[in-house]
Amino acid sequence: DKQAKWKPELQDLPCTVEFYSKLDLPGNSPWYNPHNWPWTKMLEANVSTIAEEVSHVLSTKEDIFQPWPDYIPTTTTNGRKWSVLGYKFYCHAQPVFPCLLPKTAKLLDSIPFLTSAGFSLLPPHTVIHSHKGTTKSVLRYHLGVIVPKDTKALGMRVTDETKHWSYGESMLFDDTFEHEAWNNSDETRVVLILDLLRPELATDWQTICEEMQGCVHLPISKVIEQQGPLNLVPYNDFHTPHLSTQLQEAAQGK
């Protein structure tokens, strides 16, 4: 039985405000070097474990992935929509996630200053049309977990630069810039998707968390409207050893 593991020097990275605030992710750029975020190496090293768990979920409980709300336009030719399986978002956690993907949850719980975590599934011949996020407080990270063989048939454009997902490789970008994504292949694409707090905001983390506690955000309202009530619990009622005080940022507006 394979165990989720990571290199000791990565596991021992300081999870302090002082360490995090000094990370080299400055400025106002559409794309960033993902390896300037220290936890990239750990996630890439464990991609086979993550892929094994999410592949099992897809083969047994694919309907647990929920279509993303319609306010971000998508088109598809096969009737399947862009969908997500969330772990942490909007001040709540999905308790079913660590039950289904315990090793992945353990890896994610070891990462500080995360404001969201989950999987994004893009079916074959599906396009997520151009849109923008609305908060500069986070950067968005992708890890290629299930990637079609024809990598040139799928990709993401942020402003005027396009990149293509590859298995076990990372992307890091600012989603407040105009961006779009597509999968024109005949296979499903799944990425691990994280929102991480900008390092320059680390000293304000507690204040940001307190402010988020009382927020009710439009995207979550739309999910509830479309899907019915979700099985969510507040972070402070959900046992996540490394993230028990961390809350979800408003990645799509307040």
N, C-alpha and C positions, 0 to 999 in steps of 0.2 A: 504494500500500500504506500503510494507516494505521499510524502508529507510536504505541506507548504513550508518552504524554508527560504532563507536569504542569507547573504554573506554577513558574518558577525559585525564587520565594520559598518555595514549599512544599518543593521538592526540597532546599533549603538549610537546612531546619529542623535545629537541633542534635539529634543523637542521643545526647546525654549524660545521665547520671544527674541532674545538676543541673537541666537544662532539664525533663526528664520529671517529676521529683518535684514540680515546682511547678505542674503542670497542674491546672485547676479541676474536679476530679472527686472531691470530698470526700464524706464522710458515708456514711450507710446508707440508700440510696434505691432503690426498685424500678426507676425510670426515670431516665435522665440525658439532658442535652442533648448529642447526638452531636457538635455543632460545638465543644464545649469540648475535644474530642480533635482536635489539629491536622491529622491525616491524613485526616479525613472529607472535607474539601474536595477533596483530591487524588483520592480514590476516586470521589466523585460526578462529578468532571470527566471521569473516564475510564470511566464506566459503559458507554458504547457499545462501547469496545474490549473490555471484560470480557464483555459480553453477546454480542458477535460470536464470541469464542472459545468460550464455553461452549455457545452454540447450535450451533456446528460440531461440538463433541464429542457433543452430544445427537443430532445427525443422523447421526453416523457410528459412534459408540462408546458408545451410551447404557448398555450393560451394564457400563461401567466404574464407574458409580455403584453403590455397595454398600448394601443395606438396613441400616438402623441396628439394632443388637442388640435383642432382644425385651424387655430389662429395662425399657425405657421403652415403655409400652403405646400402641399405635396401633390405629385402626380405619379400614377403607377399604371401599368398595363396588365397587371395580373390580379388586381383586386385586393392585394395585401398592402397594408399601410406601414409606414415607418412606425416602429414601436419601441418601447423601453421597458426595462426591468430595473426599478430603482431600489437602492438600499437606504440612502440618506437623502432627504430633500425637504425643504420648507419646514424646518424645525421638527421634523418627525423622521422616524425610521420605519422601514418595513420589517416587522419581526420574522416574516416568512423567509427573507433573503438568507440570513445565516443558517437557517434550517436546511435550505436547499443547496447553498454554496458555502459551506463552513470554512473551507480553506481560503477561498477568496475573501470572505468577510474578515478572517483573521489578518490577512495581508492588509486590507484596507484600514482596519482598526489600528494598525501600527503607524499610520501616516497622520501627522498633526496638521491642523489648519485646513482640513478639507471642508468644503461647504456643500458638496454633493458627491454622490458616487453611485454608479450603476452601469447598465449595459444599454447600448443603442443598436437596434437591429434594423438594417436597411435591406428590404427584399430585392430580388432581381428586378431590373427595369423600373426603378423608382427614383424620383428626383425630389429632393428637398429644395424648394426654390429660395431665391435670395432673401435674406432677412438679417436683422441685427439683434444682438442682445442689448440690454439697457442698463447694465451696471458695470462700472469700471473697477469694482472691488475684487473681481476674480479673474483668473486666467483659466482657460479650458484645455484639458489634457485628453488625448486619445491614445489608446494602445490597441494595435491590431490584434484581435483574438481569433476571429474566423474571417479569413480574407480569400476571396475568389482567386483562382489561378491567374486569370487575366487582369492583373492589377491596373493596367492602363485603361480598362473599361470602367473604372470607378475612381472617384477622387473628391477633393474638396478645394474650392477656390475661396481664398480670403483676399479681398481687394483684387489685385491684378496678378496674384501668384497662386498657382495650382500645385497641390501635392497629392501623392497617391499613398493609400494605406498599404503597409506590408505586414505580414505576420511577425509579431514580436517586436515591432518597431513603434516609436512614439511620435506624436505631434503635440505641439503646445502653441496656442494662439489666443488672441484677444477676440472674443466673439462679439464685441460691440462694433467691430468693423463688419462691413457687408460681407456675407459669406453664403455659400450654397454647397450642396453635396449631392452626389449622384452615384448610382450603381446600375450601369448599363450591361452588366454581365448576366449570366444565367444562374448565378449562385448567390446565396445570402451572405451579407457582410455583417459582422458583429464586432463592435469595438467596446472596450472599457472606457467609460467617459467620466471624468472627474472635473470638478471645479475647485480650484485651490486659491486660497486668499493671497492677494498680492503682498509680497514681503513688506512693502512700505507701510502696510496697514496692520502689521502684526501687533504693534503696541496698542492698537485700538480694539483688539480682538474681543475682550470682555464686553466693551461697550456695544460693539456690533452685535454680539450674541444677545445681549439684553434687549436691544432694539428689535431684533428679529423675532423674539419670543412672542410679541404681541401682533405680529404682522399676519394678515390674511392676504395672500397674493392672488392675482387674477388667474395665472395658469392653474393653480391648485383648485380654484373655484370652478374653472372650466372642466378639469378632470372629474371633479365630483359631479358636476352637472351632466357630463357625458357618460360616466362610468357608474355612478352611484357611489356611496361612501366607501372609502378605502380602508383597509385594515391597518391603521397607523397607530403608533404610540409616540408620545413625546420622547425626545432623547433622554431626558432625566429619569424616565421610567423604563428605559431600555438599556440592558447591560452591554455596553461597549467599553471595555477597560480603558482604552486610550482616548476616547472621544466623548466621555460621558457629559462634559459640559459644553460641547460644541454644537452649534445650531446651523441650520441651513440658510445660506444667503439667498436673496431674491434675484436669481439668475435671469429672470425674465421680466422684472419690473414689479412695482408695488401696487 
